[in-house]
Amino acid sequence: MHKVLLVAGLSLGLTAYDTETVTKSVTAIIDVTILDATQQTTNSTVLISDKRIQAVGADLDVPADATVIDGTGKFLIPGLWDAHVHLSYYPDLGIETAYPLYIANGITSVRDTGGLTAIVLPMRDAAEENSAIAPRVHVAGPLVDGAQRVYAGLNSRPNLSVGVTNPEEARAQIDTLYTAGVDLIKLYEMNTPETFTAATKRANELGLPITAHVPLSMDAVAAAESGIDGMEHLRNLELSCAANYQTLLRERAQILSDNLNEDGGTLRSSLHALQRYAAIQAQDTDRCNEVIAALEREKVFQTPTLTVNTFISAPLSAQPRWRETFKYLPTDVQEQWNAGGTRMEASMKSRPANTTFSDWSFAMVKKLQDGGVKIMAGTDNPIAFLTPGFALHEELALLVEAGLTPMQALTAATLHPAQFMRLDDEMGTVEAGKLADLVLLDADPRNDITNTQSINTVVKDGRVFDRIALDELLNDLEVKGRRRAKGLDQ
C-alpha cells in the first residue's frame, strides 16, 4: 500500500484562477485506477511535481505537505486530445472561449489543422503563457493546397490556405512554414501528384509530421506511399476502395484539366457530388483490403472526424441537447449557430436523411481498426456548429458506435495523437517522467464511453482544476454570454 502522511480524503486542488503554476509542491492522486493504452491498474498512487509525473505505483511515500486527491472509486486517464480543430475558423468564437472549454472537457492538447500563421502562431503563444487556462496547441499553419485553393476566402469559405503551382514552389512553401515554426504540415486536395510528393519529401527532410486530404488527382495508396503520416476525414478513401477507382481517377483528371479557371472550393464540391456516392456503390472488398494494408504498412494515421461525416445525416446542431452547449459561446456565435441548427433541422424534416456517406464512414472506421491502422480522435470543431471541448466526447461515442472498444477510443484520443506528433515520450500514457496532463473520472469509461464526461478533476502541466474550478470556468463563460446579450460588456 502507499504510505500517506496526510489525511487521505483531503482534496485541495488549485482553482482555475490561480496565477502561478505549481512547480515544486507535490500533488498526490491516491487509491486510483489508472487506464491508458498500456495499463489498467488499480489502487495506484501518482505523484506530480514540477509539471511532471514524478512516480506511479502502489506503494509510494506521499510527502506530508503534499496536496492529496482521493481517487478511491475513480479512474485516471491521460489528458485528452482533439486531434483536428480550427482555432481561427470562427474569429468571433475566440480562444478566450475555446481554450477554457477544452480544459473544462479534459482536453489538454489540440492539433490545429489549418490556419494562417499570422493568426494561429500567436494563438499557440497565448496558450503557452504560464497563467493561461489552455491546452497545448500544435499548429499546422495554412493548408498547403494547389493553385486552385479550396479555402481561399471565396464563396463563404475562409482564407486558410496557400497555393503552390509546381514542385519548386511546394518545397519553398514547406521551408517557409518550417522557418515560421509550425509543428506539422497539412497538405490539401487540389495539389497535383507532383506538388504533393515534393512537399511531402521536403517536410520529411525537415522532420515535420505531415497530414493530408488525399488529393483529388491521387489514389490513397499513392498518397500513403509518398511519405505522409496521416489522413483526415477518410476523405477520398471511398474512391480508392472502388472497383473502378482507376476509371474514376481518369474522370477526375479530365474534369480538373477542363476547369482550370474554376474556384477550387466549388470544383472540389462538384467532384465529390459527382463521384462520392457512385464510388461507395462500387466498393470492392479485395481492393479496399489492399488500400487498408497499404495504410497500415506505411503507418498512416487516420482521423475520421465522424462528428463531421455524420453532419448531413444526423447533425448535432439539430438536437436541443447539443444547442444547450451553445450557451457557453459568445452571443453572436450563439445566434449564428442556433439559426444554423434550425435550418439543418428543417432540412432533415423536409427530406429523408442521406445516410450513405455516414454509414460508409462507420463501416470504414471498423475496417481500419481491424486492419491495424491507427485511429485518432478529432472533430473539426468549430466547423459544423461543433462546440469546442464537448465535441470530442461526441467523437469518442461515435468511434465506439463504429466498432471500437472504449479503450481503443481512449487510445485514439490519448496515445495515438502523441505518437503522430512524435511526443509519446512526453505524453499519452500515465508514466513517471511524462508531462502531468491527466483527467480524473468519477465513472469507468470502459463500461460506457460517455463516462469520459464524468470529469472530477483535470490536471494540465501539473496545475489542478477540481470540479469547482471547472464549473467556475463554464459558469464564467455563460455569464459573459448573457452580459454580451444585454450589452453590459464594453
Secondary structure, 3 states (H helix, E strand, C coil): CCEECCCCCCCCCCCCCCCCCCCCCCEEEEEEEEECCCCEEEEEEEEEECCEEEEEECCCEECCCCEEEECCCCEEEECEEEEEECCCCCCCCCHHHHHHHHHHCCEEEEEECCCCHHHHHHHHHHHCCCCCCCCEEEECCCEEECCCCCCECCCCCCECEEECCCHHHHHHHHHHHHHHCCCCEEECCCCCHHHHHHHHHHHHHHCCCEEECCCCCCCHHHHHHCCCCEEECCCCHHHHCECCHHHHHHHHHHHHHHCCCCCHHHHHHHHHHHHHHHHHHCECHHHHHHHHHHHHHCCCEEECCHHHHCCCCCCHHHCHHHHHHHHHCCHHHHHHHHHHHHHHHHHHHHCCCCCHHHHHHHHHHHHHHHCCCCECCCCCECHHHCCCCHHHHHHHHHHHHHCCCHHHHHHHCCHHHHHHCCCCCCCCCCCCCCECCEEEECCCCCCCHHHHHCEEEEEECCEEEEHHHHHHHHHHHHHHHHHHHCCCCC
